Amino acid sequence: PDCFFVFGSNLGGVHGAGAAKSAREEYGARPGVGAGFTGRSYAIPTKDVYIQTLPLEIIQVYVEDFVRVTNTSRRHFLVSAVGCGLAGYTHEQIAPFFRGSKNCWFPMEWQPHLT
């Protein structure tokens, strides 16, 4: 019950495909909430309100917010490959942003990039 699903979202909170759809259907992500806690999940924007991919520098800011949350929370987080699906970034580009996160389970493809 203390585990939250972390997924890539868009700033409009339209959770219609990929991990965002799973977050809506299985973890209660609410439409219209594109960043932060929503239901039993945590949204990290990787696309804007027009569903255009955000620049890495902007995504990094949202991930830094998430990392701060993990360092002050007793919750556990199941992190999907945020930004590596529909947003089109690689594991090598995104995974290092999550260094320093606490209480997280990450995709296997990210392991070499988290140390």
DSSP file (Angstrom, degrees, kcal/mol; ACC not computed):
  #  RESIDUE AA STRUCTURE BP1 BP2  ACC     N-H-->O    O-->H-N    N-H-->O    O-->H-N    TCO  KAPPA ALPHA  PHI   PSI    X-CA   Y-CA   Z-CA
    1    1 A P              0   0    0      0, 0.0    74,-0.0     0, 0.0     0, 0.0   0.000 360.0 360.0 360.0 -17.5    0.0    0.0    0.0
    2    2 A D        +     0   0    0     73,-0.1    74,-3.1    72,-0.1     2,-0.5   0.261 360.0 102.8 -96.5  13.0    3.0    2.3    0.4
    3    3 A C  E     -a   76   0A   0     72,-0.2     2,-0.4    74,-0.1    74,-0.2  -0.844  52.0-166.5-102.2 129.2    4.2    1.8   -3.2
    4    4 A F  E     -a   77   0A   0     72,-2.9    74,-3.0    -2,-0.5     2,-0.5  -0.899  19.1-127.2-115.2 142.8    3.5    4.4   -5.9
    5    5 A F  E     -ab  78  41A   0     35,-1.8    37,-2.7    -2,-0.4     2,-0.5  -0.768  20.7-152.6 -89.7 127.5    3.9    4.0   -9.6
    6    6 A V  E     +ab  79  42A   0     72,-3.0    74,-2.5    -2,-0.5     2,-0.3  -0.890  24.3 167.1-106.1 127.1    6.1    6.6  -11.3
    7    7 A F  E     - b   0  43A   0     35,-2.1    37,-2.8    -2,-0.5     2,-0.4  -0.928  40.1-102.8-140.0 158.7    5.3    7.4  -14.9
    8    8 A G  E     + b   0  44A   0     -2,-0.3    12,-0.2    35,-0.2     2,-0.2  -0.698  48.8 172.1 -81.3 132.4    6.0    9.9  -17.7
    9    9 A S  E     - b   0  45A   0     35,-2.2    37,-3.2    -2,-0.4    38,-1.4  -0.626  30.9-112.2-127.5-177.0    3.1   12.2  -18.3
   10   10 A N  E >   - b   0  47A   0     35,-0.2     3,-2.1    -2,-0.2    38,-0.2  -0.897  32.5-113.0-118.7 157.0    2.2   15.3  -20.2
   11   11 A L  T 3  S+     0   0    0     36,-1.7    23,-0.4    -2,-0.3    38,-0.2   0.668 114.8  61.0 -66.5 -15.5    1.4   18.7  -18.6
   12   12 A G  T 3  S-     0   0    0     36,-0.4    -1,-0.3    22,-0.1    20,-0.3   0.588 106.7-125.7 -83.0 -10.2   -2.2   18.4  -19.6
   13   13 A G    <   +     0   0    0     -3,-2.1    19,-1.8     1,-0.2     2,-0.9   0.814  54.5 153.7  69.9  30.1   -2.7   15.3  -17.5
   14   14 A V        -     0   0    0     17,-0.2     2,-1.2    18,-0.1     3,-0.3  -0.824  22.8-172.2 -91.3 104.4   -4.0   13.3  -20.5
   15   15 A H        +     0   0    0     -2,-0.9     9,-0.1     1,-0.2    -1,-0.1  -0.571  35.9 130.2-100.2  69.7   -3.1    9.8  -19.5
   16   16 A G        +     0   0    0     -2,-1.2     2,-0.3     1,-0.1    -1,-0.2   0.559  59.9  25.6-104.9  -9.5   -4.1    8.0  -22.7
   17   17 A A  S >> S-     0   0    0     -3,-0.3     4,-1.1     0, 0.0     3,-0.9  -0.967  98.4  -0.1-151.3 163.4   -1.1    5.8  -23.7
   18   18 A G  H 3> S-     0   0    0     -2,-0.3     4,-1.6     1,-0.2     3,-0.5  -0.160 120.9 -16.2  59.6-145.8    1.9    3.9  -22.5
   19   19 A A  H 3> S+     0   0    0      1,-0.2     4,-2.6     2,-0.2    -1,-0.2   0.800 135.1  62.6 -63.8 -29.1    2.8    3.9  -18.8
   20   20 A A  H <> S+     0   0    0     -3,-0.9     4,-2.1   -12,-0.2    -1,-0.2   0.895 102.1  50.1 -64.0 -39.0    0.5    6.9  -18.2
   21   21 A K  H  X S+     0   0    0     -4,-1.1     4,-2.9    -3,-0.5     5,-0.2   0.918 111.0  49.2 -64.3 -42.5   -2.5    4.8  -19.3
   22   22 A S  H  X>S+     0   0    0     -4,-1.6     4,-3.1     1,-0.2     5,-0.7   0.906 108.9  53.4 -61.3 -41.1   -1.4    2.1  -16.9
   23   23 A A  H  X5S+     0   0    0     -4,-2.6     6,-2.2     3,-0.2     4,-1.3   0.902 113.0  43.8 -60.9 -40.8   -1.1    4.7  -14.2
   24   24 A R  H  X5S+     0   0    0     -4,-2.1     4,-0.6     4,-0.3    -2,-0.2   0.936 120.9  38.7 -68.3 -47.3   -4.7    5.9  -14.9
   25   25 A E  H  <5S+     0   0    0     -4,-2.9    -2,-0.2    -5,-0.2    -3,-0.2   0.843 132.2  21.6 -76.0 -34.2   -6.2    2.4  -15.2
   26   26 A E  H  <5S+     0   0    0     -4,-3.1    -3,-0.2    -5,-0.2    -2,-0.2   0.666 130.9  33.8-111.0 -20.9   -4.3    0.6  -12.4
   27   27 A Y  H  <<S-     0   0    0     -4,-1.3    13,-3.9    -5,-0.7    -3,-0.2   0.292 102.4-110.7-124.4   9.2   -3.0    3.3  -10.0
   28   28 A G     <  +     0   0    0     -4,-0.6    -4,-0.3    11,-0.2     2,-0.1   0.707  45.4 176.4  74.5  21.5   -5.7    5.9  -10.1
   29   29 A A        -     0   0    0     -6,-2.2    -1,-0.2    -9,-0.1    10,-0.1  -0.424  27.9-131.1 -59.4 129.5   -3.9    8.7  -11.9
   30   30 A R    >   -     0   0    0     -2,-0.1     3,-1.7     1,-0.1    -1,-0.1  -0.664  15.2-110.0 -90.8 136.8   -6.4   11.5  -12.3
   31   31 A P  T 3  S+     0   0    0      0, 0.0   -17,-0.2     0, 0.0   -18,-0.1  -0.340 104.4  31.0 -57.9 141.5   -7.0   13.2  -15.6
   32   32 A G  T 3  S+     0   0    0    -19,-1.8     2,-0.7   -20,-0.3   -19,-0.2   0.287  92.3 104.5  91.2 -10.4   -5.8   16.8  -15.5
   33   33 A V    <   +     0   0    0     -3,-1.7    -1,-0.1   -20,-0.4   -21,-0.1  -0.886  36.0 163.7-106.7 104.8   -3.0   16.1  -13.1
   34   34 A G        +     0   0    0     -2,-0.7     2,-0.3   -23,-0.4   -25,-0.2   0.488  58.8  40.5-101.4  -4.5    0.2   16.1  -15.1
   35   35 A A  S    S-     0   0    0      2,-0.1     9,-0.2     9,-0.1    -1,-0.1  -0.999  99.8  -1.8-147.3 140.8    2.9   16.5  -12.4
   36   36 A G  E    S-C   43   0A   0      7,-2.6     7,-3.1    -2,-0.3     2,-0.1  -0.348 103.3  -0.6  84.9-162.4    3.4   15.1   -8.9
   37   37 A F  E     +C   42   0A   0      5,-0.2     2,-0.3    -2,-0.1     5,-0.2  -0.390  60.1 162.7 -67.9 136.0    1.2   12.8   -6.9
   38   38 A T  E >   -C   41   0A   0      3,-2.3     3,-1.2    -2,-0.1     2,-0.1  -0.869  64.4 -39.2-153.8 119.0   -2.0   11.6   -8.4
   39   39 A G  T 3  S-     0   0    0     -2,-0.3   -11,-0.2     1,-0.2   -10,-0.1  -0.445 123.5 -27.0  60.6-134.0   -3.9    8.6   -7.1
   40   40 A R  T 3  S+     0   0    0    -13,-3.9   -35,-1.8   -17,-0.2     2,-0.3  -0.205 128.5  74.5-102.2  40.0   -1.4    5.9   -6.1
   41   41 A S  E <   -bC   5  38A   0     -3,-1.2    -3,-2.3   -37,-0.3     2,-0.4  -0.867  69.9-132.0-143.0 173.5    1.2    7.2   -8.7
   42   42 A Y  E     -bC   6  37A   0    -37,-2.7   -35,-2.1    -2,-0.3     2,-0.4  -0.981  20.8-146.5-135.9 121.2    3.6   10.1   -9.3
   43   43 A A  E     -bC   7  36A   0     -7,-3.1    -7,-2.6    -2,-0.4   -35,-0.2  -0.743  10.7-171.1 -93.5 129.6    3.6   11.9  -12.7
   44   44 A I  E     -b    8   0A   0    -37,-2.8   -35,-2.2    -2,-0.4    39,-0.1  -0.966  28.1-126.3-116.4 112.4    6.8   13.2  -14.1
   45   45 A P  E     +b    9   0A   0      0, 0.0   -35,-0.2     0, 0.0    17,-0.2  -0.348  41.0 159.2 -63.7 131.1    6.1   15.4  -17.2
   46   46 A T  E     +     0   0A   0    -37,-3.2     8,-2.7     1,-0.2     2,-0.3   0.359  68.8  44.5-123.0  -6.7    8.0   14.4  -20.3
   47   47 A K  E    S-bD  10  53A   0    -38,-1.4   -36,-1.7     6,-0.3     6,-0.2  -0.956  79.1-123.2-136.6 155.3    5.6   16.2  -22.7
   48   48 A D    >   -     0   0    0      4,-2.7     3,-1.7    -2,-0.3   -36,-0.4  -0.110  46.5 -82.3 -86.1-170.6    3.9   19.6  -22.8
   49   49 A V  T 3  S+     0   0    0      1,-0.3    -1,-0.1   -38,-0.2   -39,-0.1   0.708 131.7  54.4 -68.6 -18.9    0.2   20.3  -23.0
   50   50 A Y  T 3  S-     0   0    0      2,-0.1    -1,-0.3     3,-0.0     3,-0.1   0.267 120.0-110.3 -95.4   9.8    0.3   19.9  -26.8
   51   51 A I  S <  S+     0   0    0     -3,-1.7     2,-0.4     1,-0.3    -2,-0.1   0.769  71.8 143.0  65.1  29.7    1.9   16.4  -26.3
   52   52 A Q        -     0   0    0      1,-0.1    -4,-2.7     0, 0.0    -1,-0.3  -0.823  60.6 -99.4 -95.9 139.7    5.2   17.6  -27.7
   53   53 A T  B     -D   47   0A   0     -2,-0.4    -6,-0.3    -6,-0.2     3,-0.1  -0.333  36.8-128.5 -61.7 132.2    8.3   16.2  -26.0
   54   54 A L        -     0   0    0     -8,-2.7    -1,-0.1     1,-0.1     2,-0.0  -0.468  30.0 -97.5 -76.0 151.4    9.9   18.5  -23.4
   55   55 A P    >>  -     0   0    0      0, 0.0     4,-2.0     0, 0.0     3,-0.9  -0.349  33.9-112.3 -64.5 152.2   13.6   19.3  -23.6
   56   56 A L  H 3> S+     0   0    0      1,-0.2     4,-2.7     2,-0.2     5,-0.2   0.850 115.7  60.8 -54.2 -37.6   15.8   17.2  -21.3
   57   57 A E  H 3> S+     0   0    0      1,-0.2     4,-1.1     2,-0.2    -1,-0.2   0.859 107.1  44.8 -62.6 -35.1   16.6   20.3  -19.2
   58   58 A I  H <> S+     0   0    0     -3,-0.9     4,-1.7     2,-0.2     3,-0.2   0.912 112.2  50.8 -74.4 -43.9   12.9   20.7  -18.3
   59   59 A I  H  X S+     0   0    0     -4,-2.0     4,-2.4     1,-0.2    -2,-0.2   0.901 105.8  57.9 -59.3 -40.0   12.4   17.0  -17.6
   60   60 A Q  H  X S+     0   0    0     -4,-2.7     4,-2.6     1,-0.2    -1,-0.2   0.878 102.3  53.9 -59.5 -38.5   15.5   17.1  -15.3
   61   61 A V  H  X S+     0   0    0     -4,-1.1     4,-1.8    -3,-0.2    -1,-0.2   0.920 109.7  47.3 -62.3 -44.2   13.9   19.8  -13.2
   62   62 A Y  H  X S+     0   0    0     -4,-1.7     4,-1.8     1,-0.2    -2,-0.2   0.879 112.0  50.2 -65.2 -37.2   10.8   17.6  -12.7
   63   63 A V  H  X S+     0   0    0     -4,-2.4     4,-2.8     2,-0.2    -2,-0.2   0.895 106.1  55.6 -68.1 -38.9   12.9   14.6  -11.8
   64   64 A E  H  X S+     0   0    0     -4,-2.6     4,-2.0     1,-0.2    -1,-0.2   0.893 106.3  51.6 -59.7 -38.9   14.9   16.7   -9.3
   65   65 A D  H  X S+     0   0    0     -4,-1.8     4,-1.9     2,-0.2    -1,-0.2   0.929 110.5  48.8 -60.4 -44.9   11.6   17.5   -7.6
   66   66 A F  H  X S+     0   0    0     -4,-1.8     4,-2.3     1,-0.2    -2,-0.2   0.913 107.8  53.5 -61.7 -44.0   10.8   13.7   -7.5
   67   67 A V  H  X S+     0   0    0     -4,-2.8     4,-1.4     1,-0.2    35,-0.3   0.902 107.4  51.8 -59.5 -41.0   14.2   12.9   -6.1
   68   68 A R  H  X S+     0   0    0     -4,-2.0     4,-0.5     1,-0.2    -1,-0.2   0.902 108.1  52.4 -61.0 -40.8   13.6   15.4   -3.3
   69   69 A V  H >< S+     0   0    0     -4,-1.9     3,-1.4     1,-0.2     4,-0.5   0.923 107.2  51.7 -60.7 -44.9   10.3   13.7   -2.5
   70   70 A T  H 3< S+     0   0    0     -4,-2.3     3,-0.4     1,-0.3    -1,-0.2   0.796 106.4  55.1 -64.9 -26.9   11.9   10.3   -2.3
   71   71 A N  H 3< S+     0   0    0     -4,-1.4    -1,-0.3     1,-0.2    -2,-0.2   0.569 115.6  36.6 -83.8  -8.1   14.4   11.7    0.2
   72   72 A T  S << S+     0   0    0     -3,-1.4     2,-0.3    -4,-0.5    -1,-0.2   0.260 106.0  80.2-123.2  10.4   11.7   12.9    2.6
   73   73 A S        -     0   0    0     -4,-0.5    29,-0.0    -3,-0.4    -4,-0.0  -0.867  60.5-150.3-122.4 151.1    9.1   10.2    2.2
   74   74 A R        +     0   0    0     -2,-0.3    -1,-0.1     2,-0.1    -4,-0.1   0.419  69.3 109.6 -93.0  -0.9    8.6    6.7    3.6
   75   75 A R        -     0   0    0      1,-0.0     2,-0.3   -72,-0.0   -72,-0.2  -0.271  65.2-131.8 -70.1 160.5    6.8    5.7    0.5
   76   76 A H  E     -a    3   0A   0    -74,-3.1   -72,-2.9     2,-0.0     2,-0.4  -0.869  18.2-148.7-112.2 151.4    8.3    3.3   -2.0
   77   77 A F  E     -ae   4 104A   0     26,-2.7    28,-2.6    -2,-0.3     2,-0.8  -0.977  13.1-157.1-130.8 128.6    8.3    4.0   -5.8
   78   78 A L  E     -ae   5 105A   0    -74,-3.0   -72,-3.0    -2,-0.4     2,-0.5  -0.907  26.6-155.6 -99.1 107.5    8.1    1.7   -8.8
   79   79 A V  E     -a    6   0A   0     26,-2.8   -72,-0.1    -2,-0.8   -74,-0.1  -0.754   3.4-153.8 -95.3 122.1    9.7    3.8  -11.5
   80   80 A S        -     0   0    0    -74,-2.5     2,-2.7    -2,-0.5    -1,-0.0  -0.276  47.8 -79.1 -77.6 175.6    8.8    3.1  -15.1
   81   81 A A    >   -     0   0    0     25,-0.1     3,-2.3    -2,-0.1     4,-0.3  -0.417  61.2-157.0 -77.4  68.1   11.2    4.0  -17.9
   82   82 A V  T 3  S+     0   0    0     -2,-2.7   -75,-0.1     1,-0.3    12,-0.0  -0.198  70.2   3.2 -51.7 127.0   10.1    7.6  -17.7
   83   83 A G  T 3  S+     0   0    0    -39,-0.1     6,-2.4     1,-0.1    -1,-0.3   0.369 107.5  95.5  80.9  -6.0   10.8    9.5  -21.0
   84   84 A C  S <  S+     0   0    0     -3,-2.3    -2,-0.1     4,-0.2     7,-0.1   0.362  82.6  44.1-102.4   5.1   12.2    6.4  -22.8
   85   85 A G  S >  S-     0   0    0     -4,-0.3     3,-1.0     5,-0.1    -3,-0.1   0.511 127.2  -0.3-108.7-103.8    8.9    5.4  -24.5
   86   86 A L  T 3  S+     0   0    0      1,-0.3   -33,-0.1     2,-0.1    -2,-0.1   0.756 128.3  60.5 -65.9 -26.2    6.7    7.8  -26.3
   87   87 A A  T 3  S-     0   0    0      2,-0.1    -1,-0.3   -35,-0.1    -3,-0.1   0.752 102.2-135.6 -75.1 -22.7    8.9   10.8  -25.4
   88   88 A G    <   +     0   0    0     -3,-1.0    -4,-0.2     1,-0.3     2,-0.1   0.527  53.3 134.8  88.5   6.2   11.7    9.2  -27.3
   89   89 A Y        -     0   0    0     -6,-2.4    -1,-0.3     1,-0.1     2,-0.2  -0.446  52.2-114.1 -84.5 164.7   14.7    9.7  -25.0
   90   90 A T     >  -     0   0    0     -2,-0.1     4,-1.8     1,-0.1     3,-0.4  -0.532  20.9-113.8 -94.0 162.9   17.2    6.9  -24.3
   91   91 A H  H  > S+     0   0    0      1,-0.2     4,-2.3     2,-0.2    -1,-0.1   0.888 118.3  57.3 -59.1 -39.4   17.9    5.2  -21.0
   92   92 A E  H  4 S+     0   0    0      1,-0.2    -1,-0.2     2,-0.2    -3,-0.0   0.810 108.3  46.7 -63.4 -30.1   21.3    6.7  -21.0
   93   93 A Q  H  4 S+     0   0    0     -3,-0.4    -1,-0.2     2,-0.1    -2,-0.2   0.861 123.5  28.8 -79.9 -36.5   19.8   10.2  -21.2
   94   94 A I  H >< S+     0   0    0     -4,-1.8     3,-1.9     2,-0.1     4,-0.5   0.889 104.4  68.2 -95.1 -45.1   17.2    9.9  -18.5
   95   95 A A  G >< S+     0   0    0     -4,-2.3     3,-2.1     1,-0.3     4,-0.2   0.839  92.1  60.9 -52.2 -43.3   18.3    7.4  -15.9
   96   96 A P  G >  S+     0   0    0      0, 0.0     3,-1.5     0, 0.0    -1,-0.3   0.780  92.2  68.1 -59.2 -23.8   21.2    9.5  -14.5
   97   97 A F  G <  S+     0   0    0     -3,-1.9    -2,-0.2     1,-0.3   -30,-0.1   0.780  95.1  57.9 -62.1 -24.8   18.7   12.2  -13.5
   98   98 A F  G X  S+     0   0    0     -3,-2.1     3,-1.9    -4,-0.5    -1,-0.3   0.414  74.2 127.8 -89.7   1.3   17.3    9.7  -10.9
   99   99 A R  T <  S+     0   0    0     -3,-1.5     3,-0.1     1,-0.3    16,-0.1  -0.327  70.4  30.8 -58.0 138.8   20.6    9.3   -9.1
  100  100 A G  T 3  S+     0   0    0      1,-0.3    -1,-0.3    14,-0.3     2,-0.1   0.368  84.5 141.6  92.2  -4.4   20.2    9.9   -5.4
  101  101 A S    <   -     0   0    0     -3,-1.9    -1,-0.3     1,-0.0     2,-0.3  -0.420  39.3-145.8 -68.4 146.4   16.6    8.7   -5.3
  102  102 A K        +     0   0    0    -35,-0.3   -25,-0.1     1,-0.2   -30,-0.1  -0.834  69.2  12.4-112.2 151.7   15.6    6.7   -2.2
  103  103 A N  S    S+     0   0    0     -2,-0.3   -26,-2.7     1,-0.2     2,-0.4   0.856  92.4 137.8  56.8  41.8   13.2    3.7   -1.9
  104  104 A C  E     -e   77   0A   0     -3,-0.2     2,-0.5   -28,-0.2   -26,-0.2  -0.912  46.9-153.1-122.4 146.6   12.9    3.2   -5.6
  105  105 A W  E     -e   78   0A   0    -28,-2.6   -26,-2.8    -2,-0.4   -29,-0.0  -0.982  26.2-166.1-111.4 129.0   12.8    0.2   -8.0
  106  106 A F        -     0   0    0     -2,-0.5   -26,-0.1   -28,-0.2   -25,-0.1  -0.730  28.5 -86.7-114.9 160.3   14.1    1.0  -11.4
  107  107 A P    >>  -     0   0    0      0, 0.0     3,-1.7     0, 0.0     4,-0.7  -0.331  38.7-119.2 -60.3 146.7   14.0   -0.7  -14.8
  108  108 A M  G >4 S+     0   0    0      1,-0.3     3,-1.1     2,-0.2    -2,-0.0   0.864 112.7  63.1 -55.4 -37.5   16.9   -3.1  -15.4
  109  109 A E  G 34 S+     0   0    0      1,-0.3    -1,-0.3     2,-0.1     4,-0.1   0.713 100.4  54.3 -63.1 -19.6   18.1   -1.0  -18.4
  110  110 A W  G X> S+     0   0    0     -3,-1.7     3,-2.1     1,-0.2     4,-0.5   0.701  81.3  89.8 -86.5 -20.4   18.7    1.9  -16.0
  111  111 A Q  G X< S+     0   0    0     -3,-1.1     3,-1.3    -4,-0.7     4,-0.4   0.847  85.1  51.1 -50.6 -45.9   21.0    0.0  -13.6
  112  112 A P  G 34 S+     0   0    0      0, 0.0    -1,-0.3     0, 0.0     3,-0.2   0.717 112.1  49.3 -66.0 -16.2   24.3    0.8  -15.4
  113  113 A H  G <4 S+     0   0    0     -3,-2.1    -2,-0.2     1,-0.2   -14,-0.2   0.384  96.4  69.6-103.5   2.6   23.4    4.5  -15.5
  114  114 A L    <<        0   0    0     -3,-1.3   -14,-0.3    -4,-0.5    -1,-0.2   0.530 360.0 360.0 -99.4  -7.2   22.4    5.0  -11.8
  115  115 A T              0   0    0     -4,-0.4    -1,-0.2    -3,-0.2    -2,-0.1   0.445 360.0 360.0-100.9 360.0   25.9    4.6  -10.2
